[in-house]
Amino acid sequence: MTATARAPVLIVGAGPTGLAAALFLAHRGVAVRIIDAAPEPSTTSKALLVNPRTLEILHDSGVAARIMTEGVRLVGACMHRGAKVVATLDVLKLLPGQPLIGLSQARTETLLNKALEERGVTVERGTSLQTLQQDTDRVLMTLRHADGQEETATAALAFGADGARSAVRQQLGLAFEGTTLPEPWQLWDIQLRTTLDPQRAHVVLLPDGFMFMVALRDDIWRVIANTADPLAQLPEGCVTGRVEWQSTFRIGHRLASRACVGRVALGGDAAHIHSPLGARGMNLGIEDAWVFAHCAADAMEGSLQRMREYALLREPVHHDIVKKIAVVTRLMRGKPAALARIRNVVAPQLVQLPVVQRMMAATISGMDHPLRIHP
């Protein structure tokens, strides 16, 4: 086992949350080290929308401009039942000048990683966290590299951005409480020939559930559904082609019992998970990264109470958003059948109410709460 020089901030996990945290810290001139257990970057991902809040906080890094150049600009959403559009949401009318961009998480990660490398920081891939301890002065971690060699790494601070099965959260002994929906959800990135507007997300109410559809690029669409044989229930006029990716997953709504313990904080899926409705998962994680970077940079200058303030700032936000998304998901999922019948009547009427439209636009855009770096 070998020992390395002290690293000021060690980030575990190189998904969008970890990459963004490293990028924000590097921008502040804070030395950072970032590791990820996977040997290669992910080429597939569930997240696909970048909201205005994320674009705002990524502006100074140059990543926002790259995302807007590559992605599909969305103007709103449509709700379908049968062959009819029963409700519409025009986000740009409600929030002028605040674009919503469709771009796969994998591509967003690539752009974040490129910006990070331009600042001289490279992700150490194939490196996993084995143990974590801390005292009043440091965080001590055992890391295992791809070749099986172990290393003792010392850091002033650490950030767990290592997903829903977070090793950092487990090492801290924190609970991850909540519920998981019983049915499997299916996902496709698939070629579609369709007359659906590619600048809108589409929610399709089905007898036994619902479907979400959004254009990713050219004629490739993301389709997510919680029903049996969803591709047989696509809106009229949709013709399927090649499948680029298919996956089955389950949806949970869970929160870490704490967002920070001493010198170690959590962000992204390590701290909170919820359904993809509202498109907040990746975006909320990048927001965590932005707040963490501010708090960590101050802590590195001697204000260690800023780590406690990170928890005070983020825990209420995590709780409110997970609770909100869980309620909407349970309404929209269309199970049991009695709830689906109520949903089919009530949901289109609710969506057309101005107060509900404003709430939905604020949620999707990430502007449903102030972004604060001080309690």
Secondary structure, 3 states (H helix, E strand, C coil): CEECCCEEEEEECCCHHHHHHHHHHHHCCCCEEEEECCCCCCCCCCCCEECHHHHHHCCCCCHHHHHHHHCEEECEEEEEECCEEEEEEEHHHHCCCCCEEECCHHHHHHHHHHHHHHCCCCCEECCEEEEEEECCCCEEEEEECCCCCEEEEEEEEEEECCCCCCHHHHHHCCCEEEEECCCCEEEEEEEEECCCCCCEEEEEEECCEEEEEEEEECCEEEEEECCCCHHHHCCCCCEEEEEEEEEEECCEEEEECCCEECCEEECHHHCEECCCCCCCHHHHHHHHHHHHHHHHHHHHCCCCHHHHHHHHHHHHHHHHHHHHHHHHHHHHCCCCHHHHHHHHHHHHHHHCCHHHHHHHHHHHHCCCCCCCCCC
